[in-house]
Structure formats: structure tokens, C-alpha cells
Amino acid sequence: MDLDRAGISWRLDPRLPADQQAGERVYARNDIDRGHLVRRSSAVWGDTVAEAQLANEDTFHYTNATPQAAKFNQGMELWLGIEDYLQEHAAQYRRRVVVFTGPIFSALNPVYRGVDVPLRYFKVGQGPGGGISSRAITFGVCWCAWWFVTLSWGFPGVRA
């Protein structure tokens, strides 16, 4: 479903204590993006419009965000490009893809306003199938450049 994000505000996740979340204080008055870990448009689905709208809104919890440089988050050569690639590839081949994503923390990460800011992230797209016949693609990226890219078993049309 194609639902709009207009009018949805970022908010703390009520399932966790507020002091365990990086809220608005990290993003206020700076150029840092609230980088969705689970892409909003990928989560907007369900059996009903109401179910899809709930999923849409649920992606705006701070527990689904990580501080990211705008150029990294919105860059077609980096995070946004990977997200688009996975989503477009799944649509092109009419397949569902399960995506695992997250930060990679290290001692080198800077602390900003009391929050560890990861500089590296991973994203794994797993296609249908199992065992040796399953299809997966793995990306690792850094804010400043490609960190590593590993293709394993590939998607149709992608060589490992």
C-alpha cells in the first residue's frame, strides 16, 4: 500500500523506558537525520488499510532510528540506494525479501549528546528458499565510504 507519511511525528517507543532511547535531543538543531532502520515504505502493508497505517506510524518510534549524516541516509550511493535496490529487486522479480539491518558499534564511534553514534551499518536481504538454494545479499556501509560489499548466492541477475 502507498500511504503518506505526512503528519506522523517521531516519538519515544512506549515499550521501553525513555532513558534507554535517543529521542529528539539528539536530532534537534543540527544536520543529523533520523535514519530509519526499517524502511517506512517497506513496512507499510497489511490485510487492511488500518493495519498498514499502524505499521506506517510504528516506523516513527525512535527505537527504529539511528543518527545518520544526511548525505549517508539520503545518498543513492549509500543507504538509500541499498534500500531502493532491495525493494525494486523484490518488486521486479515478484518476490518477498526479508531484510535484517542494524548498526555496528565499535569503540571508534563518536558520542554525541550522550549517544553512541554508529559509523557502520549492515543490511542483509534474504530471498525465498532455504539452505544452499536460498538467495541473500549482504551490504556493509560506513558514513564516509563503502566499507565492504559482499554478495553471497546473489539475487537473480546479480553475480556474486
N, C-alpha and C positions, 0 to 999 in steps of 0.2 A: 504494500500500500504506500501511497505517496502522501504522507501527512506533513504539514508545515511545522516548523519549529518556533514560529512567531509566538511571543507571549509566554514562553516557557523560561523560567528563571532557574539559574543554578541554585542548589540548596544542599544543606547537610543531609546525610543519609540517617534517617531515624533509627536504623538498626544498629548503629554504632555510637559510642559516646563522642560528643563534639570535640573533646580534646584529643581524639585519635584521628581527626580529619583535618586536611588542609582546606580551609574554607576561603572565603572571599579575601581575607587579609593577605594571602599570597599573591593574588591577581590584581589587587587594587592599585591604580595609578602607576602602571608600568606596561611594557610591551609583551608581557608573557601571556601566551594563550592557555586556555583551559583545554588541553588536548584530550579528547575523548579516547578512552582505551577501547571500549566497544563503540564502534561507529554508529552514530544515531540512525542513519538510513538503513543500516544492516539489521537493526533491532526492531524496526517498525513493521511488524507482521503479526498475524493472529487470525483467529476464526471470526472475529468481529472487529468493527471499527473501534469500539470501546477498548478492546483488548490491545489493539495496535497502538492506540493513543496512550494507554498506560505504559506500554513499553517505550514509546517515544519520550514520555516525561521521565521515566525511570533512568534514562541515559544521562539526565542532567543532575544526578547526585555527584557531589564532589568525590565520592569514592570511585567514580568512573572517570575521573580526570587526573591528569598529571601536568605539572608545569612544563610547558614546551615553548621554545622560541617560535615566534610566529612563522618565520621562514621555514623552519623544520616542519611544523604542524601542517602548514598550508602548501608546502612545496611539492610539486608534481614529481620531482626527482627523489623525494624522500617519503615521509609518512603518508601524505595524501595520495601520492602516486601508487604506493603499495596497496592502500585501501581500494583505490579505484581499480587497480589491476585485478585484485581478488574478486571484487564484486562484478566487474564486467566479464571476467573469465567464467564465473559461475553462471551468469546470465547467458553468455554466448553458447555454452555447452549444456545449458539447462540442467545444471547440477547444483546440489546444495554443497556448501563448503562450510565446515566448522572452523572457526578462527580462534586461536589462542593468542593472546597478546599481553604484554606487560613490560614493566621497567626492569632493567638490570642494574641493581645497586652495587656500588663499589666505594671504597674509601676515597676515590678521586672525585666523587660527586660533590658539587658545592652545596652549602647550606644557605638558604635564602629565607629570611623571615622565620627562622626556626624549622624549616622544612628541608629535608634532603631532596635535591633536585637531580633526578637521574639524567645522565647524558646519553645513555644507550638504552635501546628497546629491542624487543624481539616480537615477531609476528609469525605464526605458523598457520598455514591454510591446509586443512586436511580434507581431501575429497572422499567420495564414496568408495567402498571396497574395504578389504581387510588384509592384513599380512603383507606379503610381498607385492600383491597386486594393488594395494591402496596407492593413492596419489597424494603427495604432500609437497609443499614448497615452504621454505623457511627463509626469513629475512632477519637480519640484524642491522640496525642503523644507529648512527651516532648523530648528535645535533649538527656537527660541523662537516661531516662527510660520510660516505658509505663506510660502514665499519666492516661488515662482511656480508656476503650473499651466498647462500648455499641452496642449491636446488637438489632435491632428492626425489627420485622417481618421476618428477615433473607432472604437470598437467598436460592434457592433450595439446599439442602444438608448442610445448616448451621442452627444450632439450636440457638434460642435466649435465 
